[in-house]
Amino acid sequence: MTPSLSAEENRMYNKMWHQTQEALGALLDKEPQKMIEPQRNQVFIFQTLATFYVKYVQIFRNLENVYDQFVHPQKRILIRKVLDGVMGRILELKNEMVELELTEFHYFDDILQDLKLAPQQLDIPIPKYFLKEKLEVIKGREKILAQILADSGIDTSDMKYPVKSIPFDEAVKLIQVAERARQGRLRALFMKQIYLQEYRAKQSKMLGKKVTDTWAAALRIQKVWRRFHQCKETEKLREEEMIFLGMNPPPLFNEVSATVIQAEKVDRLRNEVQIKHEEDYREALVTIKNDLKLIEGVDIKENLQDQIRHWFIECRNLTGTFPDYPDVEEGGSAIIFSDKTIQQVIEDIIANQEEEEKNKKKKKKKEKQPKKAKKQKKGTKEKNKEEDEKWKMSPSLFLPAMKEGCNAYKEIWMKKDESWNFSQDYDPELIKEEKRKELQSEIRIQVDELMRQELKNLKLAVDRERERPVKAGKKKDKKKGKKGKKKEKKAKKDKDLTADRTIESLYKELVEEGLLIQALKVNLSDYIGEYSYLGTTLRQVSIEPMPSLLDVRQLITLYGIWPLGSAAVHEKAPLVKSLLLAGPSGVGKKMLVHAICTETGANLFNLSSSNIAGKYPGKNGLQMMLHAVFKVARQLQPSVVWIEDTEKTFYKKVPNAEKMNEPKRLKKHLPQILKLLKPDDRILIVGTTRRPFDAELQSFCKVYQKIILVPRPDYASRYVLWKQIIERNGGVLTSALNVSCLAKVTDGFTQGHIVKVVKDVLTDQRIRRQIHKPLTAVEFITAITSMNPVYKEEEESFKNWYAKTPLGKKRALAITGGSTEKAKDKGKRK
């Protein structure tokens, strides 16, 4: 262990891990108790679900931090297993809350208050290992993509910043205007100098004589200086007071300190140590196994043979015949001797004989009492109906993995003395235990083959039994025939249209056709937003609030980034195959799509109607295009298939201007594609739309499983946006700039508007002049007046459209007084 990775840090993160594991263990003990009992009170159910959700989020935040900081390879394997389980459980609880409240957005003000947590602690982080573990693969893929784009002559810089061409006459006029303005400025400067000269000459003539009263002059200078000095002192005291109260940031707040630089160095060093320890651990797995095979292999083989022979003799003594040896498919002798002694195996044989006798007696009794059973069935049906009315939590697929991880922690790491392992390298004893089991199972397969033959010889020698050939029945042949036909049909449907082509050639073709594009480097943290502080209050008054930007960001993490980033989570968690982002232009829908790809290292395929127009014409061409896209997407998963302006694919009526582009080409194929996507396929279809009202609602909602409304920013989000975007573009925040005023005045303007205005105002020249002339709100307000905001009417139209979606209808019915069960039934019928 290097000096920079100190023992104190190691102790600190070990302590955090132990505390988090204790909290997780307590939560796992509580959860089954509360969830087994059926409940009817919807408020109580939501409170319990939300409490578990918030607690799991806190556990996840701590575990993710610990996993990133630990360098011990075996600890990291266990934490990773628990981490995936916690992620999956959070997604399951989120799914339960959506089904209960019939909305994608939830507010936990009361729970945060009870648990004494800040709203910022609800923010769901993205695990760093999503990118760390496949960094080399992503870099290699980016190089190949850049090379293909360079060879094909497609310049990515032109794609990012397109240059608009203007007519020659307009260009001449622009140059003339600029030149005349320059000449006017020079003329004005020259006239100002002449005016100042004349003014000085007049002043000297009027005064004539020199001022004789030097005392009065000194007094006047003193007054001016004292006033200036006192103003500066007062400003300084006021600034110190604001910093003390926490209203203003301290000086040099935005500058990178020496501690931050040191922390970054330690971070890089820790990553190097993690990689080294993992490599050493992989090598140790091979070497320790080989050593065990040489030293203990022969003894293990002899012990297994003696154990199985003893079983033969005991069975012969108890039953009078030799036992049937288990097949390879069943697991061989491992089924009989899995963590059992020979005496326990003998007891099991006796118990099985007794059970068989009891089962025979029960069958005779059932034949005598058929009438009583029918009466009992009627009674049980009525009870089942009553139980169905009560809410019950669906079984979890991640709780067993978490419990297994907690048990492993208690058995191995809870009280383990690690004073000898200062460098936090692998533990060889743990590897020996693990590999000993592996070696035993490998040797058992060889022993089983030998003992099967030995058992045959014993049967021939003692009982004079011979194996009888099994006659294949006609029924089995018929079943096989039917299965064969089904397989043939499936094979025809799943026929590989590009069997003769490599993935590399298909990848290159898709890049050249512009269907596989380079994702912009945008992090999800760049999508700036604030928590909705009025959500709970509005819902108490039966008003459905518009979601905040932080809520949208959380949903993107839960539905998009987590499942794509972790294969273990994607396989077992509630499957989200498609996602729709609906909102006015400028709210960051495109940015969110690129952020999903950046955070997970996913490929980005663009199947927008404008992008596929004229490419792969005809039915066969379209089939070939979709086959190639999804074949490459599966092979190089995770992948995101993006459909921009997706309402065009589901137009109610295609405008005459767009008929040539055939925007509805994908309409029939998208539902079929979604059916073919399996839990193993980490592929997400993301649609973005500015005008969802132009699409056929029924077919639209069939394709998109989750619909997320992306709103215009509220006051809190606008306040944070203005501050951060001004600072990121080189602006300095002073008392002269009233950010609160800017946030209030720009109500209705989107993130796109704010970013454009800040970039327009903060030119290089204006940034240099900030020292002498600080920024003011007026500069930004004058620049934004020429833009059109998102009016409330447009926002209401989005809310009204969402109310017509299946989930929106159920939510509206639940708010107006109908029960959630009725809402669910209504949604199912439609």
C-alpha positions in Angstrom: 0.0 0.0 0.0 1.4 3.4 -1.0 1.8 6.2 1.6 -0.9 8.3 0.0 -3.5 5.5 0.5 -3.2 5.8 4.3 -4.4 3.3 7.0 -6.8 6.0 8.3 -8.6 6.2 5.0 -8.8 2.4 5.0 -10.2 2.3 8.5 -12.7 5.1 7.7 -14.1 3.3 4.6 -14.1 -0.1 6.5 -16.2 1.5 9.2 -18.6 3.0 6.6 -19.0 -0.5 5.1 -19.7 -2.1 8.4 -22.3 0.5 9.3 -23.9 0.2 5.9 -24.0 -3.6 6.1 -25.6 -3.4 9.6 -28.2 -0.9 8.2 -28.9 -3.2 5.3 -29.2 -6.3 7.5 -31.7 -4.5 9.8 -33.7 -3.4 6.7 -33.8 -6.9 5.3 -35.1 -8.2 8.6 -37.9 -5.5 8.7 -39.0 -5.7 5.1 -40.5 -9.2 5.0 -42.5 -8.6 8.3 -44.2 -5.5 6.9 -44.7 -6.8 3.4 -46.2 -10.2 4.2 -49.3 -8.8 5.9 -51.9 -7.7 3.3 -53.1 -4.1 3.7 -56.0 -1.9 2.4 -54.9 1.6 3.6 -53.3 3.1 0.5 -51.6 5.9 2.4 -50.0 3.5 4.8 -48.8 1.2 2.0 -47.2 4.2 0.2 -45.5 5.4 3.3 -44.0 2.0 4.0 -42.9 1.6 0.3 -41.4 5.1 0.2 -39.6 4.7 3.6 -37.9 1.5 2.3 -37.1 3.3 -1.0 -35.4 6.2 0.7 -33.5 4.0 3.1 -32.3 1.8 0.2 -31.2 4.9 -1.7 -29.0 5.9 1.3 -27.5 2.4 1.5 -26.8 2.5 -2.2 -25.0 5.8 -2.0 -22.8 4.5 0.8 -22.1 1.2 -0.8 -21.2 2.8 -4.2 -18.8 5.1 -2.4 -17.2 2.2 -0.5 -16.9 0.1 -3.7 -15.2 2.9 -5.5 -12.7 3.5 -2.7 -11.8 -0.1 -1.7 -8.8 -1.8 -3.2 -9.2 -5.3 -1.7 -10.4 -7.5 -4.6 -12.4 -10.0 -2.6 -14.3 -7.3 -0.7 -15.1 -5.6 -3.9 -16.6 -8.8 -5.4 -18.9 -9.1 -2.4 -19.9 -5.4 -2.3 -20.5 -5.5 -6.1 -23.0 -8.4 -5.6 -24.8 -6.5 -2.8 -24.7 -3.3 -4.8 -26.4 -4.9 -7.8 -29.0 -6.4 -5.4 -29.8 -3.0 -3.9 -30.1 -1.3 -7.3 -32.6 -4.0 -8.4 -34.6 -3.7 -5.2 -34.8 0.1 -5.6 -36.2 -0.4 -9.2 -38.7 -3.0 -7.8 -39.9 -0.6 -5.1 -40.2 2.2 -7.7 -42.3 -0.1 -9.9 -44.6 -0.9 -6.9 -45.0 2.9 -6.1 -45.9 3.6 -9.7 -48.6 0.9 -9.7 -49.9 2.1 -6.4 -50.0 5.9 -7.0 -50.5 5.6 -10.8 -47.8 8.2 -11.5 -44.1 8.2 -12.3 -43.3 11.1 -9.9 -43.4 10.8 -6.1 -42.7 13.3 -3.3 -41.2 12.2 0.0 -41.3 15.4 2.1 -42.7 13.8 5.3 -40.4 10.9 5.1 -37.3 13.1 4.6 -38.4 15.1 7.6 -38.8 12.0 9.8 -35.4 10.6 8.7 -33.8 14.0 9.0 -32.5 14.0 5.4 -32.0 16.8 2.9 -33.7 16.6 -0.5 -30.3 16.5 -2.1 -29.7 13.1 -0.4 -32.5 11.6 -2.6 -30.4 12.3 -5.7 -29.5 8.9 -7.2 -25.8 8.6 -8.2 -24.6 6.7 -11.2 -22.0 4.0 -10.2 -18.6 4.9 -11.4 -17.8 1.3 -12.3 -20.2 1.5 -15.3 -17.5 3.2 -17.3 -14.4 2.2 -15.3 -14.7 -1.5 -16.1 -15.1 -1.0 -19.9 -13.0 2.2 -20.4 -10.6 0.5 -22.8 -13.4 -1.0 -24.9 -15.2 2.4 -25.2 -11.9 4.1 -26.2 -11.2 1.5 -28.8 -14.7 1.8 -30.2 -14.5 5.6 -30.3 -11.2 5.4 -32.3 -12.8 3.0 -34.8 -15.8 5.3 -35.2 -13.6 8.4 -35.7 -11.5 6.5 -38.2 -14.6 5.4 -40.2 -16.0 8.9 -40.2 -12.6 10.3 -41.3 -12.3 7.8 -44.1 -15.8 8.4 -45.4 -15.3 12.2 -45.3 -17.9 12.9 -42.7 -16.6 15.7 -40.4 -18.0 15.5 -36.9 -17.3 19.1 -36.1 -19.5 20.2 -39.0 -22.3 18.0 -37.6 -22.1 19.5 -34.2 -21.9 23.1 -35.4 -23.6 23.5 -38.8 -22.8 26.7 -40.7 -25.7 28.4 -42.4 -25.0 29.9 -45.9 -26.5 33.3 -46.7 -27.0 35.0 -50.1 -24.2 37.2 -51.6 -26.3 40.5 -51.4 -27.0 39.9 -47.7 -23.3 39.2 -47.0 -22.3 42.5 -48.7 -24.9 44.4 -46.6 -23.6 42.9 -43.4 -20.0 43.9 -44.3 -21.2 47.5 -45.1 -23.1 47.8 -41.9 -20.1 46.7 -39.9 -17.7 49.0 -41.7 -20.0 52.1 -41.3 -20.4 51.3 -37.6 -16.6 51.1 -37.2 -16.1 54.5 -39.0 -18.9 56.1 -36.9 -17.2 54.9 -33.7 -13.9 56.5 -34.8 -15.6 59.7 -35.8 -17.3 59.9 -32.4 -14.0 59.4 -30.6 -12.3 62.1 -32.6 -15.2 64.6 -31.9 -15.1 63.8 -28.2 -11.3 64.6 -28.1 -12.0 68.0 -29.8 -14.8 68.8 -27.3 -12.7 68.0 -24.3 -9.9 70.3 -25.6 -12.3 73.2 -26.1 -13.9 72.6 -22.6 -10.5 72.7 -20.9 -9.6 76.0 -22.7 -12.9 77.6 -21.5 -12.4 76.5 -17.9 -8.8 77.9 -17.8 -10.1 81.3 -19.1 -12.9 81.5 -16.5 -10.7 80.7 -13.5 -7.9 83.0 -14.7 -6.0 83.0 -11.5 -4.6 80.2 -9.4 -6.6 79.0 -6.3 -5.0 80.7 -3.3 -7.0 79.0 -0.5 -5.0 75.7 -0.3 -6.7 74.9 3.1 -10.2 74.8 1.6 -8.9 72.6 -1.3 -7.2 70.1 1.0 -10.5 69.9 3.1 -12.5 69.1 0.0 -10.1 66.4 -1.1 -10.2 65.0 2.5 -14.0 64.8 2.5 -14.1 62.9 -0.8 -11.4 60.5 0.2 -13.0 59.8 3.6 -16.3 59.1 2.0 -14.8 56.8 -0.5 -12.7 54.9 2.2 -15.8 54.5 4.5 -17.9 53.2 1.6 -15.3 50.5 0.8 -15.0 49.6 4.5 -18.8 49.3 4.8 -19.0 47.1 1.7 -16.2 44.9 3.1 -18.0 44.5 6.4 -21.3 43.7 4.7 -19.6 41.1 2.5 -17.9 39.4 5.5 -21.3 39.3 7.3 -23.0 37.7 4.3 -20.2 35.1 4.1 -20.5 34.4 7.8 -24.3 33.9 7.5 -23.7 31.6 4.5 -25.5 33.9 2.1 -22.5 34.4 -0.1 -19.6 32.0 -1.0 -16.2 32.7 0.5 -13.4 34.2 -1.5 -11.5 31.8 -3.8 -14.6 29.5 -3.6 -14.5 28.5 -7.3 -10.7 28.1 -7.4 -9.3 24.6 -7.3 -7.6 24.2 -3.9 -4.4 22.2 -3.2 -6.5 19.6 -1.2 -8.7 18.9 -4.3 -5.6 18.5 -6.5 -4.2 16.1 -3.9 -7.5 14.2 -3.7 -7.5 13.7 -7.5 -3.9 12.3 -7.4 -4.9 9.9 -4.7 -8.0 8.9 -6.8 -5.8 8.1 -9.8 -3.4 6.2 -7.6 -6.2 4.2 -6.0 -7.5 3.2 -9.5 -4.0 1.9 -10.4 -3.8 -0.1 -7.1 -7.3 -1.5 -7.7 -6.3 -2.7 -11.2 -3.0 -4.2 -9.9 -4.7 -6.1 -7.0 -7.4 -7.5 -9.4 -4.7 -8.8 -11.8 -2.8 -10.4 -8.8 -6.1 -11.9 -7.6 -6.8 -13.4 -11.1 -3.3 -14.9 -11.3 -3.7 -16.3 -7.7 -6.9 -18.0 -8.7 -5.1 -20.1 -11.3 -1.9 -20.8 -9.3 -3.6 -21.7 -6.0 -6.0 -24.1 -7.9 -3.1 -25.9 -9.6 -1.2 -26.2 -6.3 -4.3 -27.7 -4.6 -4.7 -30.1 -7.5 -1.1 -31.4 -7.0 -1.2 -31.6 -3.2 -4.8 -32.5 -2.4 -6.2 -33.9 -5.6 -5.4 -37.6 -5.0 -6.7 -37.5 -1.4 -10.0 -35.9 -2.5 -10.5 -38.6 -5.2 -9.9 -41.5 -2.7 -12.2 -40.0 -0.1 -15.0 -39.6 -2.6 -14.7 -43.1 -3.9 -14.7 -44.5 -0.3 -17.8 -42.4 0.5 -19.7 -43.7 -2.5 -18.7 -47.3 -1.9 -20.0 -47.1 1.7 -23.3 -45.7 0.3 -23.6 -48.8 -2.0 -23.1 -51.2 0.9 -25.5 -49.4 3.3 -28.3 -49.2 0.6 -27.8 -52.9 -0.1 -28.1 -53.7 3.7 -31.2 -51.5 4.2 -33.2 -52.1 1.0 -31.9 -55.4 -0.2 -30.8 -54.0 -3.6 -28.1 -51.7 -4.9 -29.2 -48.1 -5.5 -29.6 -46.4 -8.9 -26.8 -44.0 -9.6 -28.0 -40.4 -10.4 -27.5 -39.2 -13.9 -25.0 -36.4 -15.0 -28.0 -34.1 -15.8 -29.3 -34.5 -12.2 -26.0 -33.7 -10.8 -24.5 -37.1 -10.1 -23.4 -38.1 -6.6 -23.3 -34.4 -5.6 -27.2 -34.5 -5.0 -26.8 -37.3 -2.4 -23.6 -36.1 -0.7 -24.1 -32.3 -0.8 -22.8 -31.2 2.6 -24.0 -34.5 4.2 -22.2 -37.3 6.1 -22.9 -41.0 5.3 -25.1 -41.4 8.4 -27.3 -38.5 7.2 -27.6 -40.1 3.8 -28.8 -43.4 5.4 -31.3 -41.5 7.5 -32.7 -39.8 4.3 -33.2 -43.2 2.7 -35.2 -44.5 5.7 -37.2 -41.2 5.7 -38.0 -41.5 2.0 -39.3 -45.1 2.5 -41.6 -43.9 5.3 -42.9 -41.0 3.2 -43.8 -43.3 0.3 -45.9 -45.5 2.6 -47.7 -42.4 4.0 -48.5 -41.1 0.4 -50.0 -44.4 -0.6 -52.4 -44.3 2.5 -53.4 -40.7 1.7 -54.3 -41.6 -1.9 -56.7 -44.2 -0.7 -58.4 -41.7 1.7 -58.7 -39.1 -1.1 -60.5 -41.6 -3.4 -63.1 -42.2 -0.6 -63.8 -38.5 0.1 -64.4 -36.7 -3.2 -67.6 -34.9 -2.2 -66.2 -33.1 0.8 -63.4 -31.6 -1.2 -65.9 -29.8 -3.6 -67.6 -28.1 -0.6 -64.2 -27.0 0.8 -63.2 -25.5 -2.6 -66.3 -23.1 -2.6 -65.2 -21.8 0.8 -61.6 -21.3 -0.2 -62.7 -19.3 -3.4 -64.7 -16.9 -1.3 -61.7 -16.4 1.0 -59.4 -15.8 -2.0 -61.6 -13.1 -3.3 -61.4 -11.2 0.0 -57.6 -11.6 0.1 -57.3 -10.3 -3.5 -59.0 -7.1 -2.5 -56.1 -6.4 -0.1 -52.8 -5.2 -1.5 -49.8 -7.6 -1.4 -46.3 -6.9 -2.5 -45.1 -8.9 -5.5 -42.1 -11.2 -4.7 -38.6 -9.8 -5.1 -35.9 -11.4 -7.2 -33.1 -9.4 -5.5 -33.8 -10.0 -1.8 -32.2 -13.5 -1.9 -29.0 -12.1 -3.4 -28.8 -9.3 -0.8 -29.4 -11.8 2.1 -26.7 -14.1 0.7 -24.3 -11.1 0.5 -25.2 -10.1 4.1 -24.6 -13.7 5.3 -21.3 -13.9 3.5 -20.3 -10.6 5.2 -21.2 -11.9 8.6 -19.4 -15.2 8.2 -16.2 -13.9 6.6 -15.6 -10.1 7.1 -17.6 -9.0 10.1 -15.0 -10.1 12.8 -12.1 -10.8 10.5 -8.7 -9.6 11.8 -6.9 -7.8 8.9 -4.0 -6.3 10.9 -1.6 -8.4 8.8 -3.0 -7.2 5.4 -2.0 -3.5 5.5 -1.7 -3.4 1.6 -5.3 -4.8 1.3 -4.2 -7.5 -1.1 -6.1 -10.7 -1.7 -6.6 -13.3 1.1 -5.1 -16.7 0.0 -7.0 -18.7 2.5 -10.3 -17.6 1.1 -9.2 -18.5 -2.4 -8.2 -22.0 -1.1 -11.6 -22.6 0.4 -13.3 -21.5 -2.9 -11.0 -23.5 -5.2 -11.2 -26.6 -3.0 -14.9 -26.8 -3.7 -14.4 -26.2 -7.4 -11.7 -28.9 -7.5 -13.9 -31.3 -5.6 -16.8 -30.8 -8.1 -14.4 -31.4 -11.0 -12.9 -34.6 -9.5 -16.5 -35.8 -8.6 -17.4 -35.9 -12.3 -14.4 -38.2 -13.0 -15.2 -40.3 -9.9 -18.9 -40.6 -10.9 -17.9 -42.1 -14.3 -15.7 -44.7 -12.5 -18.3 -45.5 -9.8 -21.1 -45.9 -12.3 -19.1 -48.7 -14.0 -18.2 -50.1 -10.6 -21.9 -50.2 -9.7 -22.7 -52.0 -12.9 -20.1 -54.6 -12.2 -21.4 -55.1 -8.6 -25.0 -55.6 -9.8 -23.7 -58.2 -12.4 -21.6 -60.0 -9.9 -24.0 -59.9 -6.8 -27.6 -59.5 -8.2 -26.8 -60.8 -11.8 -28.7 -57.8 -13.2 -28.2 -56.5 -16.8 -29.2 -53.2 -18.3 -32.3 -53.5 -20.4 -32.5 -51.4 -23.5 -35.1 -48.7 -23.2 -37.8 -48.9 -25.9 -38.7 -45.5 -27.4 -42.4 -45.0 -27.4 -44.5 -43.7 -30.3 -45.9 -40.8 -28.3 -42.5 -39.4 -27.6 -41.7 -39.5 -31.3 -44.9 -37.6 -32.0 -44.0 -35.0 -29.4 -40.5 -34.7 -30.9 -42.0 -34.2 -34.3 -44.3 -31.4 -33.1 -41.4 -29.7 -31.3 -39.3 -30.0 -34.4 -41.9 -28.2 -36.5 -42.1 -25.4 -34.0 -38.3 -25.0 -34.0 -38.4 -24.9 -37.8 -41.0 -22.1 -37.7 -38.9 -20.1 -35.2 -35.8 -20.6 -37.3 -37.6 -19.1 -40.3 -38.7 -16.1 -38.2 -35.3 -15.6 -36.7 -33.5 -16.1 -40.0 -30.2 -14.2 -40.1 -30.3 -12.0 -43.2 -26.6 -11.1 -42.8 -25.1 -14.5 -41.9 -22.3 -14.1 -44.4 -21.2 -10.7 -43.0 -19.1 -9.8 -40.0 -20.1 -7.4 -37.2 -17.3 -5.1 -38.2 -18.5 -4.7 -41.8 -22.1 -4.1 -40.6 -20.8 -1.5 -38.1 -18.9 0.3 -40.8 -22.0 0.3 -43.1 -24.3 1.7 -40.4 -21.7 4.5 -39.6 -21.4 5.4 -43.3 -25.2 5.5 -43.7 -25.5 7.8 -40.7 -27.6 5.3 -38.7 -24.9 4.8 -36.0 -23.8 8.2 -34.7 -21.2 9.5 -32.2 -22.8 10.5 -28.9 -22.0 13.9 -27.5 -19.9 13.9 -24.3 -22.6 15.1 -21.9 -22.9 13.9 -18.3 -26.3 13.6 -16.6 -25.1 16.0 -13.8 -24.9 18.7 -16.5 -28.7 18.5 -16.6 -29.2 21.1 -13.9 -32.3 21.1 -11.8 -33.8 21.5 -8.3 -36.1 19.5 -6.1 -39.9 20.2 -6.2 -40.7 21.7 -2.8 -44.4 22.1 -3.5 -45.2 18.6 -4.8 -46.7 17.2 -1.6 -48.6 20.4 -0.8 -50.2 20.5 -4.3 -51.2 16.8 -4.2 -52.9 17.3 -0.8 -55.2 19.8 -2.5 -55.8 17.3 -5.4 -53.7 19.3 -7.9 -51.3 17.3 -10.0 -48.0 19.3 -10.1 -45.6 19.5 -13.1 -42.5 17.4 -12.4 -39.3 19.2 -11.5 -36.1 18.8 -13.5 -34.5 16.8 -10.7 -37.4 14.3 -10.9 -36.8 13.8 -14.6 -33.1 13.3 -14.0 -33.9 10.6 -11.4 -36.2 8.8 -13.8 -33.6 8.8 -16.5 -31.2 7.2 -14.1 -33.6 4.5 -12.9 -35.2 3.6 -16.3 -32.3 4.3 -18.6 -28.8 4.3 -17.1 -29.0 1.6 -14.3 -30.5 -1.2 -16.5 -28.1 -0.5 -19.4 -25.1 -0.1 -17.1 -25.6 -3.4 -15.1 -26.4 -6.7 -16.9 -27.4 -8.3 -13.5 -29.9 -5.6 -12.9 -31.3 -5.6 -16.4 -32.0 -9.4 -16.4 -34.1 -9.4 -13.2 -35.4 -5.9 -12.6 -38.8 -4.8 -14.1 -38.0 -4.6 -17.8 -38.2 -1.2 -19.5 -37.7 -1.7 -23.2 -38.8 1.8 -24.5 -38.9 5.3 -23.1 -40.6 8.5 -24.4 -39.4 12.0 -23.5 -42.2 14.5 -24.3 -41.8 18.2 -23.8 -41.5 21.6 -25.5 -38.4 22.4 -27.5 -35.3 23.5 -25.6 -36.0 21.6 -22.4 -33.1 19.1 -22.9 -34.6 16.0 -24.4 -31.8 15.4 -26.8 -29.2 16.1 -24.1 -30.8 13.4 -21.9 -30.4 10.8 -24.8 -26.8 11.7 -25.2 -26.3 11.6 -21.4 -27.6 8.0 -21.2 -25.0 7.0 -23.8 -22.2 8.9 -22.1 -22.9 7.5 -18.6 -23.2 3.8 -19.8 -20.8 3.8 -22.8 -23.7 2.8 -25.0 -23.8 2.9 -28.9 -26.3 5.4 -30.3 -28.4 4.5 -33.3 -30.5 7.2 -35.0 -33.7 5.8 -36.5 -35.5 9.2 -36.8 -37.8 9.5 -39.8 -35.8 12.4 -41.2 -32.5 10.3 -40.9 -33.8 7.1 -42.5 -35.6 8.9 -45.4 -34.3 7.6 -48.7 -32.1 4.9 -47.1 -32.7 1.2 -47.6 -35.8 1.6 -49.8 -38.7 -0.9 -50.1 -39.9 -3.5 -47.7 -36.9 -5.7 -48.0 -34.5 -2.8 -47.6 -36.3 -1.7 -44.4 -36.2 -5.3 -43.1 -32.5 -5.4 -43.8 -31.8 -2.1 -42.1 -33.7 -3.0 -38.9 -32.0 -6.5 -38.8 -28.5 -4.9 -39.2 -29.2 -2.2 -36.6 -30.5 -4.6 -33.9 -27.9 -7.3 -34.7 -25.1 -4.8 -34.1 -26.9 -3.4 -31.1 -27.1 -6.8 -29.5 -23.5 -7.7 -30.2 -22.1 -4.4 -29.0 -24.6 -3.8 -26.1 -25.5 -1.7 -24.3 -27.2 0.3 -27.1 -29.7 3.1 -27.4 -32.0 3.4 -30.4 -33.1 7.0 -30.7 -36.1 8.2 -32.7 -36.2 12.0 -32.8 -39.5 13.7 -33.5 -41.1 10.3 -33.0 -44.6 11.7 -33.4 -43.9 11.7 -37.2 -43.7 7.8 -37.1 -47.3 7.7 -35.6 -48.8 10.7 -37.5 -52.7 10.8 -37.5 -52.4 12.4 -41.0 -49.1 12.9 -42.8 -48.6 16.5 -44.1 -48.2 16.8 -47.9 -44.7 18.3 -47.5 -43.5 15.1 -45.7 -45.2 12.4 -47.8 -42.1 11.9 -49.9 -40.0 11.0 -46.8 -42.4 8.2 -45.7 -42.3 9.1 -42.0 -44.5 6.1 -41.0 -42.1 3.4 -42.2 -41.3 2.1 -38.8 -44.9 2.2 -37.3 -45.7 -1.5 -37.9 -42.3 -2.8 -37.2 -41.6 -1.2 -33.8 -44.1 -3.3 -31.8 -42.6 -6.5 -33.4 -39.1 -5.4 -32.4 -40.1 -4.8 -28.8 -41.6 -8.3 -28.6 -38.2 -9.8 -29.8 -36.2 -7.9 -27.1 -35.3 -10.2 -24.2 -34.1 -9.4 -20.7 -30.6 -10.4 -21.9 -30.7 -7.6 -24.5 -29.5 -4.3 -23.0 -31.1 -2.3 -25.7 -33.3 0.8 -25.0 -35.5 2.5 -27.5 -35.8 6.2 -26.7 -38.2 8.5 -28.5 -38.3 12.3 -28.2 -41.2 14.5 -29.2 -42.2 18.2 -29.2 -45.7 17.6 -30.5 -47.1 14.3 -29.1 -50.7 15.5 -29.9 -50.0 15.0 -33.6 -49.6 11.2 -33.1 -52.2 8.4 -32.8 -52.3 7.9 -29.1 -53.2 4.2 -29.0 -50.3 3.0 -31.2 -48.0 5.6 -29.6 -48.6 4.2 -26.1 -48.3 0.6 -27.3 -44.7 1.2 -28.4 -43.5 3.4 -25.5 -43.7 1.6 -22.2 -42.7 4.6 -20.0 -43.7 8.2 -20.9 -41.8 11.0 -19.1 -43.0 14.6 -19.3 -40.0 17.0 -19.5 -41.3 20.4 -18.2 -40.0 23.9 -18.5 -37.9 24.8 -15.5 -39.6 26.2 -12.3 -38.2 29.1 -10.3 -35.8 27.1 -8.1 -34.4 25.3 -11.2 -34.0 28.6 -13.1 -32.2 30.2 -10.2 -29.7 27.3 -10.1 -29.4 27.3 -13.9 -28.6 31.0 -14.2 -25.9 30.8 -11.6 -24.2 27.7 -12.9 -24.4 28.5 -16.6 -23.0 32.0 -16.1 -20.1 30.6 -14.0 -19.4 27.8 -16.6 -19.1 30.4 -19.4 -16.6 32.5 -17.6 -19.0 34.9 -15.8 -18.4 36.2 -12.3 -21.3 36.5 -9.9 -21.3 39.8 -7.9 -23.8 41.8 -5.8 -24.5 43.9 -9.0 -26.1 40.8 -10.7 -29.5 40.0 -9.1 -29.9 36.3 -10.0 -33.2 36.0 -8.2 -34.6 38.8 -10.4 -33.4 37.0 -13.5 -35.0 33.8 -12.4 -38.4 35.5 -11.8 -38.4 37.5 -15.0 -37.5 34.5 -17.2 -40.5 32.5 -16.2 -41.5 30.3 -19.1 -38.1 30.3 -20.8 -36.3 26.9 -21.2 -32.8 25.8 -20.5 -32.0 26.2 -24.2 -33.0 29.9 -24.1 -30.9 30.5 -21.0 -27.8 28.8 -22.4 -28.1 30.8 -25.7 -28.5 34.1 -23.9 -25.5 33.5 -21.6 -23.3 32.6 -24.6 -24.4 35.6 -26.6 -23.8 38.1 -23.7 -20.6 36.6 -22.4 -18.3 37.2 -25.3 -14.5 37.2 -24.8 -14.5 41.0 -24.7 -17.3 41.2 -22.1 -15.5 38.6 -19.9 -12.3 40.7 -19.9 -14.3 43.8 -18.9 -15.9 42.2 -15.9 -13.2 43.6 -13.5 -14.1 47.2 -14.3 -17.8 46.7 -15.2 -19.5 43.8 -13.4 -22.4 41.8 -15.0 -26.0 43.1 -14.5 -29.4 41.4 -14.9 -30.4 44.0 -17.6 -27.8 42.7 -20.0 -29.3 39.2 -20.0 -33.0 40.5 -20.0 -32.5 42.6 -23.1 -31.0 39.7 -24.9 -33.8 37.3 -24.0 -36.7 39.6 -25.0 -36.3 38.7 -28.6 -37.1 35.0 -27.8 -40.5 33.3 -27.5 -41.1 31.6 -24.2 -43.2 28.4 -23.5 -46.5 29.8 -22.5 -48.8 28.2 -19.9 -51.3 27.2 -22.6 -48.6 25.0 -24.3 -47.7 23.5 -20.9 -51.4 22.8 -20.2 -51.7 21.1 -23.7 -48.9 18.7 -22.7 -50.6 18.0 -19.3 -54.0 17.4 -21.1 -52.3 15.0 -23.6 -50.6 13.1 -20.8 -54.0 12.7 -19.0 -55.2 10.8 -22.1 -52.4 8.2 -21.8 -53.2 4.9 -20.0 -51.3 5.9 -16.8 -52.7 9.4 -17.0 -56.3 8.1 -17.2 -55.8 5.9 -14.2 -54.3 8.7 -12.2 -57.2 11.1 -13.2 -59.8 8.5 -12.1 -58.0 7.9 -8.8 -57.9 11.7 -8.1 -61.6 12.3 -8.9 -62.7 9.7 -6.4 -62.4 6.3 -8.1 -60.4 3.6 -6.4 -57.0 2.5 -7.9 -58.4 -1.0 -8.5 -61.2 0.4 -10.7 -58.6 2.5 -12.5 -56.5 -0.5 -13.1 -59.4 -2.5 -14.4 -60.4 0.3 -16.7 -56.9 0.5 -18.1 -56.9 -3.2 -18.8 -60.2 -3.2 -20.7 -59.0 -0.4 -22.9 
